[in-house]
Amino acid sequence: MLDASALDPLHRAMAGVRARIVNDPQGRPVVTGISGPTSVGQFKDYAAVPLKDDVHYGVGAVILALIEVSGLT
């Protein structure tokens, strides 16, 4: 699996996700600024993808990152 060198980028990525969490009107946490589905392309293609709030894209990646950060692996 991964060694400790993966933790610094992972912590920075998690800080980026945490910085985008806000509460909705009912006080529930919502992640803002999530890009929609993408396909392989150049940077300009990714930069043109519209951002949305509170969508389920990338949930698996976040769960795996949280497990890695928690030390459960």
Phi and psi restraints in degrees (range 20) as a CNS / XPLOR table:
assign (resid 1 and name C) (resid 2 and name N)
       (resid 2 and name CA) (resid 2 and name C) 1.0 -95.1 20.0 2
assign (resid 2 and name N) (resid 2 and name CA)
       (resid 2 and name C) (resid 3 and name N) 1.0 150.4 20.0 2
assign (resid 2 and name C) (resid 3 and name N)
       (resid 3 and name CA) (resid 3 and name C) 1.0 -96.5 20.0 2
assign (resid 3 and name N) (resid 3 and name CA)
       (resid 3 and name C) (resid 4 and name N) 1.0 -176.6 20.0 2
assign (resid 3 and name C) (resid 4 and name N)
       (resid 4 and name CA) (resid 4 and name C) 1.0 -62.6 20.0 2
assign (resid 4 and name N) (resid 4 and name CA)
       (resid 4 and name C) (resid 5 and name N) 1.0 -18.6 20.0 2
assign (resid 4 and name C) (resid 5 and name N)
       (resid 5 and name CA) (resid 5 and name C) 1.0 -64.9 20.0 2
assign (resid 5 and name N) (resid 5 and name CA)
       (resid 5 and name C) (resid 6 and name N) 1.0 -18.9 20.0 2
assign (resid 5 and name C) (resid 6 and name N)
       (resid 6 and name CA) (resid 6 and name C) 1.0 -80.0 20.0 2
assign (resid 6 and name N) (resid 6 and name CA)
       (resid 6 and name C) (resid 7 and name N) 1.0 -15.3 20.0 2
assign (resid 6 and name C) (resid 7 and name N)
       (resid 7 and name CA) (resid 7 and name C) 1.0 -70.1 20.0 2
assign (resid 7 and name N) (resid 7 and name CA)
       (resid 7 and name C) (resid 8 and name N) 1.0 -39.3 20.0 2
assign (resid 7 and name C) (resid 8 and name N)
       (resid 8 and name CA) (resid 8 and name C) 1.0 -61.6 20.0 2
assign (resid 8 and name N) (resid 8 and name CA)
       (resid 8 and name C) (resid 9 and name N) 1.0 -51.1 20.0 2
assign (resid 8 and name C) (resid 9 and name N)
       (resid 9 and name CA) (resid 9 and name C) 1.0 -61.4 20.0 2
assign (resid 9 and name N) (resid 9 and name CA)
       (resid 9 and name C) (resid 10 and name N) 1.0 -35.0 20.0 2
assign (resid 9 and name C) (resid 10 and name N)
       (resid 10 and name CA) (resid 10 and name C) 1.0 -66.4 20.0 2
assign (resid 10 and name N) (resid 10 and name CA)
       (resid 10 and name C) (resid 11 and name N) 1.0 -42.7 20.0 2
assign (resid 10 and name C) (resid 11 and name N)
       (resid 11 and name CA) (resid 11 and name C) 1.0 -62.7 20.0 2
assign (resid 11 and name N) (resid 11 and name CA)
       (resid 11 and name C) (resid 12 and name N) 1.0 -39.3 20.0 2
assign (resid 11 and name C) (resid 12 and name N)
       (resid 12 and name CA) (resid 12 and name C) 1.0 -65.8 20.0 2
assign (resid 12 and name N) (resid 12 and name CA)
       (resid 12 and name C) (resid 13 and name N) 1.0 -39.6 20.0 2
assign (resid 12 and name C) (resid 13 and name N)
       (resid 13 and name CA) (resid 13 and name C) 1.0 -64.6 20.0 2
assign (resid 13 and name N) (resid 13 and name CA)
       (resid 13 and name C) (resid 14 and name N) 1.0 -43.2 20.0 2
assign (resid 13 and name C) (resid 14 and name N)
       (resid 14 and name CA) (resid 14 and name C) 1.0 -64.8 20.0 2
assign (resid 14 and name N) (resid 14 and name CA)
       (resid 14 and name C) (resid 15 and name N) 1.0 -37.0 20.0 2
assign (resid 14 and name C) (resid 15 and name N)
       (resid 15 and name CA) (resid 15 and name C) 1.0 -62.3 20.0 2
assign (resid 15 and name N) (resid 15 and name CA)
       (resid 15 and name C) (resid 16 and name N) 1.0 -38.2 20.0 2
assign (resid 15 and name C) (resid 16 and name N)
       (resid 16 and name CA) (resid 16 and name C) 1.0 -63.9 20.0 2
assign (resid 16 and name N) (resid 16 and name CA)
       (resid 16 and name C) (resid 17 and name N) 1.0 -40.9 20.0 2
assign (resid 16 and name C) (resid 17 and name N)
       (resid 17 and name CA) (resid 17 and name C) 1.0 -65.7 20.0 2
assign (resid 17 and name N) (resid 17 and name CA)
       (resid 17 and name C) (resid 18 and name N) 1.0 -46.6 20.0 2
assign (resid 17 and name C) (resid 18 and name N)
       (resid 18 and name CA) (resid 18 and name C) 1.0 -59.8 20.0 2
assign (resid 18 and name N) (resid 18 and name CA)
       (resid 18 and name C) (resid 19 and name N) 1.0 -34.1 20.0 2
assign (resid 18 and name C) (resid 19 and name N)
       (resid 19 and name CA) (resid 19 and name C) 1.0 -67.2 20.0 2
assign (resid 19 and name N) (resid 19 and name CA)
       (resid 19 and name C) (resid 20 and name N) 1.0 -18.1 20.0 2
assign (resid 19 and name C) (resid 20 and name N)
       (resid 20 and name CA) (resid 20 and name C) 1.0 -100.5 20.0 2
assign (resid 20 and name N) (resid 20 and name CA)
       (resid 20 and name C) (resid 21 and name N) 1.0 7.5 20.0 2
assign (resid 20 and name C) (resid 21 and name N)
       (resid 21 and name CA) (resid 21 and name C) 1.0 -89.8 20.0 2
assign (resid 21 and name N) (resid 21 and name CA)
       (resid 21 and name C) (resid 22 and name N) 1.0 126.8 20.0 2
assign (resid 21 and name C) (resid 22 and name N)
       (resid 22 and name CA) (resid 22 and name C) 1.0 -129.9 20.0 2
assign (resid 22 and name N) (resid 22 and name CA)
       (resid 22 and name C) (resid 23 and name N) 1.0 166.7 20.0 2
assign (resid 22 and name C) (resid 23 and name N)
       (resid 23 and name CA) (resid 23 and name C) 1.0 -97.4 20.0 2
assign (resid 23 and name N) (resid 23 and name CA)
       (resid 23 and name C) (resid 24 and name N) 1.0 138.2 20.0 2
assign (resid 23 and name C) (resid 24 and name N)
       (resid 24 and name CA) (resid 24 and name C) 1.0 -78.6 20.0 2
assign (resid 24 and name N) (resid 24 and name CA)
       (resid 24 and name C) (resid 25 and name N) 1.0 178.1 20.0 2
assign (resid 24 and name C) (resid 25 and name N)
       (resid 25 and name CA) (resid 25 and name C) 1.0 -57.2 20.0 2
assign (resid 25 and name N) (resid 25 and name CA)
       (resid 25 and name C) (resid 26 and name N) 1.0 -22.6 20.0 2
assign (resid 25 and name C) (resid 26 and name N)
       (resid 26 and name CA) (resid 26 and name C) 1.0 -95.1 20.0 2
assign (resid 26 and name N) (resid 26 and name CA)
       (resid 26 and name C) (resid 27 and name N) 1.0 7.2 20.0 2
assign (resid 26 and name C) (resid 27 and name N)
       (resid 27 and name CA) (resid 27 and name C) 1.0 84.3 20.0 2
assign (resid 27 and name N) (resid 27 and name CA)
       (resid 27 and name C) (resid 28 and name N) 1.0 8.3 20.0 2
assign (resid 27 and name C) (resid 28 and name N)
       (resid 28 and name CA) (resid 28 and name C) 1.0 -86.1 20.0 2
assign (resid 28 and name N) (resid 28 and name CA)
       (resid 28 and name C) (resid 29 and name N) 1.0 143.4 20.0 2
assign (resid 28 and name C) (resid 29 and name N)
       (resid 29 and name CA) (resid 29 and name C) 1.0 -71.8 20.0 2
assign (resid 29 and name N) (resid 29 and name CA)
       (resid 29 and name C) (resid 30 and name N) 1.0 137.9 20.0 2
assign (resid 29 and name C) (resid 30 and name N)
       (resid 30 and name CA) (resid 30 and name C) 1.0 -133.6 20.0 2
assign (resid 30 and name N) (resid 30 and name CA)
       (resid 30 and name C) (resid 31 and name N) 1.0 134.9 20.0 2
assign (resid 30 and name C) (resid 31 and name N)
       (resid 31 and name CA) (resid 31 and name C) 1.0 -90.7 20.0 2
assign (resid 31 and name N) (resid 31 and name CA)
       (resid 31 and name C) (resid 32 and name N) 1.0 128.1 20.0 2
assign (resid 31 and name C) (resid 32 and name N)
       (resid 32 and name CA) (resid 32 and name C) 1.0 -101.1 20.0 2
assign (resid 32 and name N) (resid 32 and name CA)
       (resid 32 and name C) (resid 33 and name N) 1.0 162.4 20.0 2
assign (resid 32 and name C) (resid 33 and name N)
       (resid 33 and name CA) (resid 33 and name C) 1.0 66.6 20.0 2
assign (resid 33 and name N) (resid 33 and name CA)
       (resid 33 and name C) (resid 34 and name N) 1.0 39.8 20.0 2
assign (resid 33 and name C) (resid 34 and name N)
       (resid 34 and name CA) (resid 34 and name C) 1.0 -91.0 20.0 2
assign (resid 34 and name N) (resid 34 and name CA)
       (resid 34 and name C) (resid 35 and name N) 1.0 130.4 20.0 2
assign (resid 34 and name C) (resid 35 and name N)
       (resid 35 and name CA) (resid 35 and name C) 1.0 -76.8 20.0 2
assign (resid 35 and name N) (resid 35 and name CA)
       (resid 35 and name C) (resid 36 and name N) 1.0 148.0 20.0 2
assign (resid 35 and name C) (resid 36 and name N)
       (resid 36 and name CA) (resid 36 and name C) 1.0 -72.4 20.0 2
assign (resid 36 and name N) (resid 36 and name CA)
       (resid 36 and name C) (resid 37 and name N) 1.0 -177.4 20.0 2
assign (resid 36 and name C) (resid 37 and name N)
       (resid 37 and name CA) (resid 37 and name C) 1.0 -58.5 20.0 2
assign (resid 37 and name N) (resid 37 and name CA)
       (resid 37 and name C) (resid 38 and name N) 1.0 144.3 20.0 2
assign (resid 37 and name C) (resid 38 and name N)
       (resid 38 and name CA) (resid 38 and name C) 1.0 -128.8 20.0 2
assign (resid 38 and name N) (resid 38 and name CA)
       (resid 38 and name C) (resid 39 and name N) 1.0 162.8 20.0 2
assign (resid 38 and name C) (resid 39 and name N)
       (resid 39 and name CA) (resid 39 and name C) 1.0 -127.6 20.0 2
assign (resid 39 and name N) (resid 39 and name CA)
       (resid 39 and name C) (resid 40 and name N) 1.0 171.3 20.0 2
assign (resid 39 and name C) (resid 40 and name N)
       (resid 40 and name CA) (resid 40 and name C) 1.0 -60.2 20.0 2
assign (resid 40 and name N) (resid 40 and name CA)
       (resid 40 and name C) (resid 41 and name N) 1.0 135.3 20.0 2
assign (resid 40 and name C) (resid 41 and name N)
       (resid 41 and name CA) (resid 41 and name C) 1.0 -170.6 20.0 2
assign (resid 41 and name N) (resid 41 and name CA)
       (resid 41 and name C) (resid 42 and name N) 1.0 -167.4 20.0 2
assign (resid 41 and name C) (resid 42 and name N)
       (resid 42 and name CA) (resid 42 and name C) 1.0 -91.7 20.0 2
assign (resid 42 and name N) (resid 42 and name CA)
       (resid 42 and name C) (resid 43 and name N) 1.0 169.5 20.0 2
assign (resid 42 and name C) (resid 43 and name N)
       (resid 43 and name CA) (resid 43 and name C) 1.0 -53.2 20.0 2
assign (resid 43 and name N) (resid 43 and name CA)
       (resid 43 and name C) (resid 44 and name N) 1.0 -41.8 20.0 2
assign (resid 43 and name C) (resid 44 and name N)
       (resid 44 and name CA) (resid 44 and name C) 1.0 -59.8 20.0 2
assign (resid 44 and name N) (resid 44 and name CA)
       (resid 44 and name C) (resid 45 and name N) 1.0 -31.3 20.0 2
assign (resid 44 and name C) (resid 45 and name N)
       (resid 45 and name CA) (resid 45 and name C) 1.0 -69.0 20.0 2
assign (resid 45 and name N) (resid 45 and name CA)
       (resid 45 and name C) (resid 46 and name N) 1.0 -43.0 20.0 2
assign (resid 45 and name C) (resid 46 and name N)
       (resid 46 and name CA) (resid 46 and name C) 1.0 -67.7 20.0 2
assign (resid 46 and name N) (resid 46 and name CA)
       (resid 46 and name C) (resid 47 and name N) 1.0 -38.2 20.0 2
assign (resid 46 and name C) (resid 47 and name N)
       (resid 47 and name CA) (resid 47 and name C) 1.0 -65.4 20.0 2
assign (resid 47 and name N) (resid 47 and name CA)
       (resid 47 and name C) (resid 48 and name N) 1.0 -22.5 20.0 2
assign (resid 47 and name C) (resid 48 and name N)
       (resid 48 and name CA) (resid 48 and name C) 1.0 -89.0 20.0 2
assign (resid 48 and name N) (resid 48 and name CA)
       (resid 48 and name C) (resid 49 and name N) 1.0 -4.8 20.0 2
assign (resid 48 and name C) (resid 49 and name N)
       (resid 49 and name CA) (resid 49 and name C) 1.0 -70.6 20.0 2
assign (resid 49 and name N) (resid 49 and name CA)
       (resid 49 and name C) (resid 50 and name N) 1.0 127.5 20.0 2
assign (resid 49 and name C) (resid 50 and name N)
       (resid 50 and name CA) (resid 50 and name C) 1.0 -67.2 20.0 2
assign (resid 50 and name N) (resid 50 and name CA)
       (resid 50 and name C) (resid 51 and name N) 1.0 146.5 20.0 2
assign (resid 50 and name C) (resid 51 and name N)
       (resid 51 and name CA) (resid 51 and name C) 1.0 -96.5 20.0 2
assign (resid 51 and name N) (resid 51 and name CA)
       (resid 51 and name C) (resid 52 and name N) 1.0 145.0 20.0 2
assign (resid 51 and name C) (resid 52 and name N)
       (resid 52 and name CA) (resid 52 and name C) 1.0 -132.0 20.0 2
assign (resid 52 and name N) (resid 52 and name CA)
       (resid 52 and name C) (resid 53 and name N) 1.0 168.0 20.0 2
assign (resid 52 and name C) (resid 53 and name N)
       (resid 53 and name CA) (resid 53 and name C) 1.0 -112.8 20.0 2
assign (resid 53 and name N) (resid 53 and name CA)
       (resid 53 and name C) (resid 54 and name N) 1.0 145.9 20.0 2
assign (resid 53 and name C) (resid 54 and name N)
       (resid 54 and name CA) (resid 54 and name C) 1.0 55.5 20.0 2
assign (resid 54 and name N) (resid 54 and name CA)
       (resid 54 and name C) (resid 55 and name N) 1.0 53.0 20.0 2
assign (resid 54 and name C) (resid 55 and name N)
       (resid 55 and name CA) (resid 55 and name C) 1.0 -115.4 20.0 2
assign (resid 55 and name N) (resid 55 and name CA)
       (resid 55 and name C) (resid 56 and name N) 1.0 163.0 20.0 2
assign (resid 55 and name C) (resid 56 and name N)
       (resid 56 and name CA) (resid 56 and name C) 1.0 -90.1 20.0 2
assign (resid 56 and name N) (resid 56 and name CA)
       (resid 56 and name C) (resid 57 and name N) 1.0 4.7 20.0 2
assign (resid 56 and name C) (resid 57 and name N)
       (resid 57 and name CA) (resid 57 and name C) 1.0 -61.7 20.0 2
assign (resid 57 and name N) (resid 57 and name CA)
       (resid 57 and name C) (resid 58 and name N) 1.0 138.4 20.0 2
assign (resid 57 and name C) (resid 58 and name N)
       (resid 58 and name CA) (resid 58 and name C) 1.0 77.9 20.0 2
assign (resid 58 and name N) (resid 58 and name CA)
       (resid 58 and name C) (resid 59 and name N) 1.0 12.2 20.0 2
assign (resid 58 and name C) (resid 59 and name N)
       (resid 59 and name CA) (resid 59 and name C) 1.0 -59.2 20.0 2
assign (resid 59 and name N) (resid 59 and name CA)
       (resid 59 and name C) (resid 60 and name N) 1.0 -42.6 20.0 2
assign (resid 59 and name C) (resid 60 and name N)
       (resid 60 and name CA) (resid 60 and name C) 1.0 -60.6 20.0 2
assign (resid 60 and name N) (resid 60 and name CA)
       (resid 60 and name C) (resid 61 and name N) 1.0 -42.1 20.0 2
assign (resid 60 and name C) (resid 61 and name N)
       (resid 61 and name CA) (resid 61 and name C) 1.0 -64.2 20.0 2
assign (resid 61 and name N) (resid 61 and name CA)
       (resid 61 and name C) (resid 62 and name N) 1.0 -39.6 20.0 2
assign (resid 61 and name C) (resid 62 and name N)
       (resid 62 and name CA) (resid 62 and name C) 1.0 -66.4 20.0 2
assign (resid 62 and name N) (resid 62 and name CA)
       (resid 62 and name C) (resid 63 and name N) 1.0 -42.8 20.0 2
assign (resid 62 and name C) (resid 63 and name N)
       (resid 63 and name CA) (resid 63 and name C) 1.0 -60.8 20.0 2
assign (resid 63 and name N) (resid 63 and name CA)
       (resid 63 and name C) (resid 64 and name N) 1.0 -45.4 20.0 2
assign (resid 63 and name C) (resid 64 and name N)
       (resid 64 and name CA) (resid 64 and name C) 1.0 -62.6 20.0 2
assign (resid 64 and name N) (resid 64 and name CA)
       (resid 64 and name C) (resid 65 and name N) 1.0 -39.6 20.0 2
assign (resid 64 and name C) (resid 65 and name N)
       (resid 65 and name CA) (resid 65 and name C) 1.0 -64.9 20.0 2
assign (resid 65 and name N) (resid 65 and name CA)
       (resid 65 and name C) (resid 66 and name N) 1.0 -42.1 20.0 2
assign (resid 65 and name C) (resid 66 and name N)
       (resid 66 and name CA) (resid 66 and name C) 1.0 -63.2 20.0 2
assign (resid 66 and name N) (resid 66 and name CA)
       (resid 66 and name C) (resid 67 and name N) 1.0 -39.4 20.0 2
assign (resid 66 and name C) (resid 67 and name N)
       (resid 67 and name CA) (resid 67 and name C) 1.0 -63.3 20.0 2
assign (resid 67 and name N) (resid 67 and name CA)
       (resid 67 and name C) (resid 68 and name N) 1.0 -43.3 20.0 2
assign (resid 67 and name C) (resid 68 and name N)
       (resid 68 and name CA) (resid 68 and name C) 1.0 -62.5 20.0 2
assign (resid 68 and name N) (resid 68 and name CA)
       (resid 68 and name C) (resid 69 and name N) 1.0 -44.6 20.0 2
assign (resid 68 and name C) (resid 69 and name N)
       (resid 69 and name CA) (resid 69 and name C) 1.0 -67.5 20.0 2
assign (resid 69 and name N) (resid 69 and name CA)
       (resid 69 and name C) (resid 70 and name N) 1.0 -33.0 20.0 2
assign (resid 69 and name C) (resid 70 and name N)
       (resid 70 and name CA) (resid 70 and name C) 1.0 -71.0 20.0 2
assign (resid 70 and name N) (resid 70 and name CA)
       (resid 70 and name C) (resid 71 and name N) 1.0 -17.4 20.0 2
assign (resid 70 and name C) (resid 71 and name N)
       (resid 71 and name CA) (resid 71 and name C) 1.0 84.7 20.0 2
assign (resid 71 and name N) (resid 71 and name CA)
       (resid 71 and name C) (resid 72 and name N) 1.0 13.1 20.0 2
assign (resid 71 and name C) (resid 72 and name N)
       (resid 72 and name CA) (resid 72 and name C) 1.0 -79.1 20.0 2
assign (resid 72 and name N) (resid 72 and name CA)
       (resid 72 and name C) (resid 73 and name N) 1.0 -9.6 20.0 2
